[in-house]
Amino acid sequence: MTDFVGAKAALICGDAVLTYLRDDRPGLPWPAHWDLPGGGREGAESAEQCLFREVMEEFALPLTPAHLTWRASFPALHSPGHHAIFFAGHITASEVSAIRFGNEGQTWQMMPLAQWLTHPRAVPDLPRRTEIALRELAR
C-alpha cells in the first residue's frame, strides 16, 4: 500500500512490548498516553522506511525487515479517511539494553503485554491492533 500516513509497531521481547509515555503538552493528540514506536510518513517513504526512521529517532534502535513478522493496514487514528500501517515484530534483550531514548516523550518501558492490552491510558485502538496481530501470529 502506498497511500498511508504513518506506521506503528508492537515490538515484542519475551512477554513485553516496547512503549513510551507521550509528552503532556497542549495541542498534542493523546497527551500523557502510552504509545508504540512509530509515527508520521515523510515524503515517499515506504511503510518500513517510515517505521525504521521513527524507531531510530525515538529509541536509537536500528530495525531491519527481519525484525518484522506481521503487517496490516488500519484507519489512521489522527487523519480521518486515511490509513496507517501497523506492524508486529520482535526485538532481543540485547537490543532493549542498547535503547537510547530520544527527545519525544517522557519515558519508555518494556510494558508487560497483559498490561498493555488493557491499559486505560494507551493511545486508542493500539492495544486492539496489537491483540489482532498476536492472535493472527499464533495461528
VENBELWO-V796468 format. One record per run of one state. SS is the DSSP state (alpha for helix, beta for strand, coil for the rest). FROM is the first residue (numbers start at 1). TO is the last residue. If there is no record, write none. Layout:
ss & from & to
SS & FROM & TO
SS & FROM & TO
//
This chain:
ss & from & to
coil & 1 & 5
beta & 6 & 13
coil & 14 & 15
beta & 16 & 21
coil & 22 & 33
beta & 34 & 40
coil & 41 & 46
alpha & 47 & 59
coil & 60 & 64
alpha & 65 & 67
beta & 68 & 75
coil & 76 & 82
beta & 83 & 90
coil & 91 & 92
alpha & 93 & 97
coil & 98 & 106
beta & 107 & 112
alpha & 113 & 116
coil & 117 & 121
beta & 122 & 122
coil & 123 & 125
alpha & 126 & 137
coil & 138 & 139
//
